[in-house]
Structures are given as structure tokens and as C-alpha cells.
Amino acid sequence: MTNYQITQSTAGAVVARDLSTLTASWLEYNADKSPCTIRAYAQAIRNFLEWLKSNGYKNPDRKIVINYRNKLCSDKSVATARLYLAAVKTFSKWLASNGLYPVDFAANVKLPSLDEEGEVHKRDSLTLTEVKSVLGTMTGASEKAIRDRLVMQIMAHCGLRTCEICRLDVRDIEQRHGKTFLLVTGKGRHSKARVELPKKLYQELRNYLTRRGAKKGEPMFRSVANRNFGARLQTQTLSRLAKLTLRTVGIDSPRVSAHSMRHAFATLLLKDCGVDLRRVSKLLRHKSVEVTEIYLHDIEESEDVSIEKLAALIG
């Protein structure tokens, strides 16, 4: 990798520093964060350094970071661009505060807004008819068929992320006050949240686990492939499953994915069930209601009849 030379004076001498070698120290500084966050940070900074190399930049400044921001916005989703740039900003601030770089080169560079380039949300939602159609195609009596149907049902009925489903263990089923809950480990992996499981879905899940002879310490959803039979199901597997299942009902778009089931969970609660926004935010385990408001855009778009009204008026 190209050396990004940073010079600082130490007892009158000029010491050359390689920006790429400092990433390990920065990641170690962030060791109190979750493993998932550390991996995301590492990938984001690696992408930034590779971009610097490909463009021949050796000493990044604010103008260069803005160019990088623009490149991210053109190549990646807004959510990913925000994540990558946020990591660069954190890295830059750490370098400057520790005297490892003359300035905070990413200071005051704004993160891309969620509605930038017309993108309100990373993925589109599914309608109620589409959700029913998707789940209706998932039949079969094999362990794999039952497992696949269950994970798609849990995404639709409970709004779980793919990573949250993969982290579930058999022991993460809890009975309280006559209801059944899944103890879900979210993105940060710091604590578990209770997510209510519908009675009918719980019965199907229990039948699946009983048929398997599953023990409490095992993953709730396991691989049935020969090469890694019994291993924890991976997010990539769930993503592929969702894409393939959606295609069987004629839904094939880069903006529709496994996350679209979670998106549908939110929009159906808001639109069809009349659930309050704050309650939906809590069910989605969002940190703020502002994040949940993103899902309102789909409802506003689907209910907007302004263009058709004008067309009828003009004739």
C-alpha cells in the first residue's frame, strides 16, 4: 500500500509516519466497541486508504475528503456512504487529537443526508399483498424448507434484521405474562431486547426445534449444508434466501432485499394497523423516532394522488 507520509517534529527531528500503519492503533483505541463496529470501521478506513492510493493523494485535506464523499455518494447507498464517511471523520479526529496529523482533515465535512440523490431509504418496502405472496410460496416439509419459511415469517411478523435472526440461540425464547418473546441481540451486541412472537408463529418454531432435537446452547437456525452442518446460519445465506424467494413472485429489484421485510413490518403497522409512530420505533429498536420517520415516506408516496388528480383535471 502507498505510504501516506505524515511528518511531525520530535526533538528537532522530522519523523515520517505511514497513515496506513496507524489504523491498527486507532482500531485498538476503539476496542471497547462491538466486534461488528470494529469490522465496519476497518473496512471503511481500508476503502478510504485504497481510494487515496488510486488517486495519488498522500496528504489528505478537507477538499480531498469532500471529493471522497462525492465518490461514495455516486458509488454506494446513502446509508453506506454515511457509515464510511463517519469512520473517516472519527479516524481523522483521533489522528489530530493525538498529534499524529497536523489537522483534523475531515472536520466539518457533512455526512450525506438520507434524502440525498432522491434516496429516502436504502431499501424499498413490500405491500401486504406482496408479503402474503412471498410467504405463501414457501412450502415444503424438509428441515431447510421449514427453517427458511420461519426466518422469513419472523422478519415479516417481528421486524428482525438478518443479523438479529442469525444471532438467536434456542435459549433466547422467553415466556412472560402469557406471551412469548425472542431475546434479540441487536446491532451493537451490548444487550438483548424482548421482541414479542405471535402465538401461531411460536408454535411453528417450537415444532421445528422439537423435530431437530435442538438443545438450548445451539443456534436457533442452523445450516443444513454438508460442509458446515449444524453451524450458525449466516446473514449472507438469509440475504440470498430473501432474494431468491422474492424472485419467485416476480419481485426482482436492487432496492428490494431481506430488509424489505423489516420495512414492510414498519409500514404495515403504521398504515394498516394504525400503530403510533413511537410504538413502532420501540418495536424496531431504533435509537430515536427520527430514524423511524424514514418509513413514513413510503406511506406518503403510496397515498399521494396529486399527479393523477392533475391528469384528470387537464384531461
TAHUGI-V747659 format. One record per backbone hydrogen bond with DSSP energy under -1.0 kcal/mol. NH is the residue of the N-H (numbers start at 1). CO is the residue of the C=O. If there is no record, write none. Layout:
((NH;CO) (NH;CO))
//
This chain:
((6;17) (8;15) (10;13) (13;10) (15;8) (17;6) (19;4) (26;22) (27;23) (28;24) (29;25) (30;26) (31;28) (33;30) (38;34) (39;35) (40;36) (41;37) (42;38) (43;39) (44;40) (45;41) (46;42) (47;43) (48;44) (49;45) (50;46) (51;47) (52;48) (53;49) (54;50) (55;51) (56;53) (57;52) (65;61) (66;62) (67;63) (68;64) (69;65) (70;66) (71;67) (72;68) (73;69) (74;70) (75;71) (76;72) (81;77) (82;78) (83;79) (84;80) (85;81) (86;82) (87;83) (88;84) (89;85) (90;86) (91;87) (92;88) (93;89) (94;90) (95;91) (96;92) (97;93) (98;94) (99;96) (100;95) (105;103) (107;104) (109;106) (116;113) (118;115) (119;116) (124;255) (131;127) (132;128) (133;129) (134;130) (135;131) (136;132) (137;133) (139;137) (146;142) (147;143) (148;144) (149;145) (150;146) (151;147) (152;148) (153;149) (154;150) (155;151) (156;152) (157;153) (158;154) (159;155) (165;161) (166;162) (167;163) (168;165) (170;218) (171;216) (172;169) (174;181) (176;179) (179;176) (181;174) (182;195) (183;172) (184;193) (193;184) (195;182) (197;180) (202;198) (203;199) (204;200) (205;201) (206;202) (207;203) (208;204) (209;205) (210;206) (211;207) (212;208) (213;209) (214;209) (218;215) (220;168) (223;231) (230;223) (231;228) (233;221) (238;234) (239;235) (240;236) (241;237) (242;238) (243;239) (244;240) (245;241) (246;242) (247;243) (248;244) (250;247) (251;246) (256;253) (260;257) (261;258) (263;259) (264;260) (265;261) (266;262) (267;263) (268;264) (269;265) (270;266) (271;267) (272;268) (273;268) (275;269) (280;276) (281;277) (282;278) (283;279) (284;280) (286;281) (293;289) (294;291) (295;292) (296;293) (297;294) (300;296) (301;297) (302;298) (303;299) (309;305) (310;306) (311;307) (312;308) (313;309) (314;310) (315;311))
//
